[in-house]
Amino acid sequence: MESMLFTTVLSTKNPNLSSINPHNRLQIFHHLFRCQLTSQRTRYPPSAITCSTLQQAHMAAPAKEAKLWGGRFEEGVTDAVERFTESISFDKALYKQDISGSRAHASMLANQGLMSLSDRDSIIEGLDQIEEQIERGEFVWRTDREDVHMNIEATLTDLIGEPAKKLHTARSRNDQVSTDFRLWCRDSIDAIVSHVKQLQVALVRLAKKNIGVVVPGYAHLQKAEPVLLQNHLLAYVEQLEVDARRLLDCRVHDFSCSRFYCSNEEQHGCSFGP
């Protein structure tokens, strides 16, 4: 399996790997990830990084931030790994839900006495600014921050400083991902059901305009007994009603509190209520 993995890596024709001996796996691993273990554990280390020979061509590019999971690593990953691990290209669609969840969580922390009211207000104000930037198309989504959560969190830290780091009190990344996705599903269901209702109204209006109109019915793609057009249209209205009810049933049963996905020591309750 290992030989297949490294053969695949070399077959990508990555120019950074052209001078590497394929039999030296440790060297391949080092140049692929450009990571060296260190005893330091910092979330946002200084932007300056040590450059190897393979990095000289990229000196003009801005320094990348360390990954959330990279506290024990001295340097960042390669561009190829970064492109493989990023999700911001599609999960930025969750920005409204991510910001909404963070607002609720900050309010919960303040209500529980785990955050000062001034810090809560600073966080909410910063999140409002970020949401406005996104909606105006002025927000810069960065792939080195990997996902929507880190993009918003890091930008919030840039805006308000230390209070932003308190937002992860009693909340893990798993909590945030699960909550965002559930909120997105809830909002999507609401939007879909609204469109279904509009379609039902349109079909009812069309049926009223065609009362008494006879059209051929079909069975197995062949013409069968004649039917009234209004009955045919109203049959679709009933089918859509079943679909809408199923979606609403999912909304009720699936929107349970996801705050219990956190670590065992994080037992401060749900930001969205019981």
N, C-alpha and C positions, 0 to 999 in steps of 0.2 A: 504493500500500500504506500509506504514512504517513497519507494523508488518511482512509483507512478505519479505521486504528488509532485516530486521535484522535476520529473521529466516533463510534466504538464507546465510547470512554471517556466522551464527553460524554453519550451516550444512556443511561448507567447511572443518571442522575438523582442523582448524588452531590451532596449539599448543599454540600460543600466546593468544588465546581466551578461552582456556579450563577452566581457573579459574574465568571467568567473569560471573556475574549474568545476565542471558538473559533478565531479566526484567529491568535492569538498562541501559537504552539506552544511557545516557550521558557517562557512563563509557565505553560502547562499542565504541562509537564514538571517545573518547579520545585515547583508546588503538589501534584503527584501524588506525588512522591518526597520532597519537603522535604529535599533533599540538597545540600550545597555541598562542593566539593572542597577539601581541605586537605592540607598536606604531612605532617601527622601520621599515623602508622600505629600505632595501639594496639588491642589486642584488646578490652579492657574499659575504655573511657574513662569519665570521671566521669558520674554519673547525671544531673546537671543538664544541661538542653538549652535552646537558645534557642527561644523560642516566638514564632511568627508570629501574625497575626490569626486565621488559621484554626484555630490550636491553643488559643485562649483557652478554648473550651468544654470542653476536656479537661484543664484545669489540675489538677483534683483527682485524676486517675489517676496511678498510679506511673510514674516514668520508665522507658522501655524501654531495654534493653541494646542496644549496637551489634551489628550482625551480624558473624559471623565473617569474611564477605567485605567488610565495610564499613570497613576500616581507613582508607581515604582519604576517607571521608565524615564530615561534621560532625554531621549529624542523621539520624534514623531514617526509615523509610518510613511511608507512610500505613497505616491499618487495612485498607483494601481490598487493598493489595499484600501486606500481612502475611498476610491470610487466604488469598490466592491462592498464596503461596509456602510456607506451613507444611505440614509432613507429620506433626507430632506426633500429630494426631488419629487416625492409623492406625499409624504406625511405632513407637509406644510399645509395641506387642506384642513388639518385639525387645529389650526391656530386659534380659532374662536373658542373651541372647546378647551384647549389648553389654558388659555387666558382666563376663561370663566372658572375652570377648576382651581386655578391658582388664586383668583380673587376669593373664592369661597374658602379655600384652605387658610389663607391669611386671616380672614375674619374669624374662622374657628380658633386659630392659634391665639388671637387677641382675646376672644371670649373666654378661653381656658387659662388665661394668664401666662401663656408661654411666649407672648410677643407684646411689646408695648403698642399702644394705640398709634403713636407717632410712626413707628416702623410699619404698622399695617397700612396707614394712610400713604406713606411713601411708596410702598409696594404697589398698592392699587393705582395710585397716580402714575407710576412708571408703566404699569401694565396697560393703562388707558392710552398712554403716549405710544407704546409699541403697537397697539391695535390700530390706532389712527395711522401710523406710518405704513403698516401693512395694507390697509384699505386704500391708502393713497398711492400705493405702489412704490413707496420710497424705502421700504425695509430691504436690507441686503441679506439674503439667505446665503449662509456660508457652509460649504460642504465639509470643511474641517471641523465644524461643530455638529456634524453628523445628522441630527434630527431636529424636529420642531421644538422639542423640549429644551435642548441645549442652546439652540439659537435664541429663543426667547429668554431663557434664564441668563445666558451670558450677556445679552444686550441689556437686560434689567440690571445686572451687576455694574455694567458700564455706566448706566444712567444714575443709579442711586447709591451704589457702593455696598457697604457691609450689610445693611438690612436685607438685601436681596438674598444673601446666603442663608438667612434664617427661614426661608420659605420651604426648605427641605426638612425642617423639624417635623418628626412624626409622619413622614411621607417618604416612601421609597420610589424608585423609578418605575417599578412594576405597578404600584398604585396609580401613578400618573398615566402610564400607557393605558391601563385598563379603564380608568375613569374617562380619559379623553375619547377612547373608542366607544364606550357606552353612551356618552353624551352625543357623539356624532351619530350613532345609530338612532338615538331618540329624536334628534333634530331631523335626520333624514326621513324617518317614519312620518313625522309631522308634515314634512314637505310633500312626501309621496301621497299621503292620505288627502291632503288639500287638493292636489292635482286630480286624484281619483274622483273626488266630489265634484270638481269642475267638469270633468268628463261626463259624469252621471247626469248633471244638470243639462249639459249640451245634448245628450242623447234623449232625455225626456222632452226637451223643447222640439227636437227633430221629430220625435214620435207624435207630438201634438199637431205638428204641421202636416203629417201624413196619415191622419186618421182615415180608415177605410181603404187605404191603398193596398192592393193585393199583389204579392210577388211570389215567384215560385220558391218553394222550399227545396232543400237539397238533402240527399241521403247517399253517403258513399260517393260523393262527387257527381251524382246524377240527379236530375230534376225529379222532385217528388210532389207531394200534394201542395197546393197553394196555401200561403199563410199571409196574415196581415202584417204589413211592415212595422206598425207600431208595436205589435207583440214581439216581433223579432228584435227590435231595438231595445225594448224594455227587458228582454231576457239578458242582454249584456249589462244592463243596469244592475240586475240582481247578482250577476256573477261578480261584478266589480264590488258590490256591497260585501260579498263574502271575503274578497281579497282585503278590503279595508279593515274588516273585523279581525282578520288574522294578524295583520300588521299591528293593530292596536292592542291585540292580546300579547304580542311579542313585546310591545312597549311596556306593558304593565309588568310582565314577568321577568323580563331581561334587565330592566333598569333597577337592579338591586344594588345595594351599596358595595362598592369594590374596595373599600378602605381596608378590608381585612386581609389583603394580599401582602401587607407590609410585614416587616420583621416582627418577631414576637415582642420585642421591647417597645414597639411603637403602638401603644394601645390607648390613643387619645380620642378615639371616636371618629365618626364620619362627618366630613365637611358638609354633606348634603342632607344631613338628618338621619334618623334611624332607618 
